Amino acid sequence: MTDSEKLDLLLTKVQGMETEMQGMKDEMQGMKKKLDKLSLGQLEIKKEIIMLNRKISDTYDVALDALGTSTENRVWLEKGTLA
């Protein structure tokens, strides 16, 4: 095998490695885009959880107020007075 043939063989291998590396870079960029989308999705989910938590707290507060009001009304009705 001549030096020229050896160099051609090496060049072919290097070009194959460059092609493979470019494929890996493209794949990594695709994964980065997916990770970015997942991060945005997590932020949206976090916002929705916060909103649900507020709604649950508000509902709990309304239920406590209603319980207190019904208890007060029952006491007033039993006493026969509405003050």
N, C-alpha and C positions, 0 to 999 in steps of 0.2 A: 504494500500500500504506500503510495507516494505521499509526500507532505501535503500536496494540494488536496488529495482525496481525504486525508485526515482532517484538514481544515474544513473541507466541505461537510464532512460528517459532524464535526463539532458545531459548525454553523447551523446545521439542520437541527441538532439537539437543542441548541440555545434558542433557536426560533420556536421550537416546540414548547420549551419551558416558558418563553415569553407569552405565547398564546395561552398556555395553561394558567399562567399568573394573571393575565388579563381577564380570563374567565372567572378566576377566584375574586378579583377586584370587583367585577360586575355583580357577582353573587353577594359579596359583602355589602355593596351599595344597596342591593335589593333588601338585604336583611336589615340594614340601617333604616331604610324607609319604613319597613314593617315595624321596627322597634319604635320609631317616632310615632307611627299611627297608634301603637299600643299605649304609648305614654299619653297621647291625647285622649284615648279612650278611658284610661285610668282617671285622668282629671275629670272627665265628664261623669264617670261613675261616682267619684268622690263628691262632686257637686250635688248629684242626685241623692246620695246618701245623706248629705247635710240637709238638703231640703226635706227629705223624708223624716229625718230626726226632728226637725222643727215642727213638721206637721203632727208627728206623734206627740211631741211635747204640748203643742197647742190643743190637740184633742184630749189629752190627759187633763190639762188645765180646765177645759170646758166641762169634762165629765166630773171633775171635783167640784166645780162651781155648781153644776146641776145637782149633785148629791147634797151639797150644803144647802142649796135652796130648797130642795124637796124635804130635807130634814127640818129646816126652819118652818116651812109651810105646814108640815105635819104637826109640829109642836104648837104652832099658832091655831091650827084647826082643833087640836085636842083641847086647848085652853079656851077656844071660842073667841079669840081676839086676833085681830090683824093690826099690828102696830107698824 
